Amino acid sequence: MADMQHFDLIVVGGGLAGASLVLALRDSRLKIALIENHPPRQPDGWDARIYAISPTNVAFLEALGVWKHLDSSRLTPIRRMQVSGDAGGRLEFSAFDTGVPELGWILESSLMACEFWESAKRQSNLTLFSPATPAALEFRDDAAVLRLTDGVELSSRLLVGADGRDSWVRETAGLTASNTPYGERGVVANFTTARPPRETAYQWFRDDGVLAWLPLPENRISIVWSASDDLADELCALPAEALCQRVAAAGQNTLGALELLTPAAAFPLRLMRVPQTVAPRLALVGDAAHGIHPLSGHGINLGFQDARQLAALLSAAPPWQDIGELRLLQRYQRARREETMLMQGTTDALRRLFKQGGVLRPLRNLGLDLTNHLPFIKNALTRYALGAF
């Protein structure tokens, strides 16, 4: 077996959260290893995995030097958002009214992932192990020791789990995750539209779930329909023309007739809480640390802020500081706990509210209308969505 290779930091998972953490540490003194099994690739056509990136995180990507390299023809600003209830209630947000250029940006997951990967390959303080898969993990007093399936052994003062919701690192380290299945799946697909979305995002709270239309360049949209398992199966099984008609009707034919760009796919939805996201020589970021309902669009934004906060903490540590020390890592956990719990609680409460029928239906729609006419409350909601708090 080869001699053990020593690093200051090992990051397991080269997805968006893990890669952004690595890039944020490019000017640090740390010697870093990144472990990733499947390097990203750009699919043919349009990627159905679409993210809404807040202005705060656009600034983060600009600081990483990534944003300027993204293909601008595949980026779409959100300048308006219309939220509709299931009985006529409506809430509208506008970048102009809020005093900002845009409420956020829509872009493909693979577009970011591939640019992150290209930047990482040029990073002087980084060693890439890819394709590579972890096989065993041991935490010692002075180091975390990781063995890969090919027998390579690595050690570091700190190991970061950025390996997604079903995190191998989290499970192997014994950090518990509380999962609440929603009995729903998120159905995603891309469409061309008869009328352009004009930089407007739409969201409908319906009896059969939450439907979001996100604007793509020109006459295109991406949808996320949070639907029951049965409805998700039904939607994914529909022929293309029938699916287009179903989605158009559910969105009140707002943009006219639809044509399918990418086949419908579905992924399970669940609320995941991780009470402890750090331990001696270990920290979790991104989906390994939390999971929320997609109706808020905040999942990847939380992950980017995990990376930003942890990178800032590690970069500021003096040379004599042990970056795997629990007391230091608890500062990261405290810094991220409030925003994560707030977003999890808010999205879960909204989902529960619009799942209830009967007397609550007119009340919740009245709430949308009232909020729409109370500028202070509406602007506060908008500013939080922008990451301005």
Secondary structure, DSSP 4 states (H G I P E B T S, - for coil): -PPPEEEEEEEE--SHHHHHHHHHTTTSS--EEEE-SS---PPSS--S-EEEE-HHHHHHHHHTT-GGGS-GGG-EEE-EEEEE-TTS-EEEEEHHHHTSS-SEEEEEHHHHHHHHHHHHHT-TTEEEE-S--EEEEEE-SS-EEEEETTS-EEEEEEEEE-S-TT-HHHHHHT---EEEEEEEEEEEEEEEESS--TTEEEEEEETTEEEEEEEETTTEEEEEEEEEHHHHHHHHHS-HHHHHHHHHHHTTTTT--EEEEEEEEEEEEEEEE-S--EETTEEE-GGGTEE--GGG--HHHHHHHHHHHHHHHHHHS-TTS-TT-HHHHHHHHHHHHHHHHHHHHHHHHHHHHHH--TTHHHHHHHHHHHHHT-HHHHHHHHHHHTT--
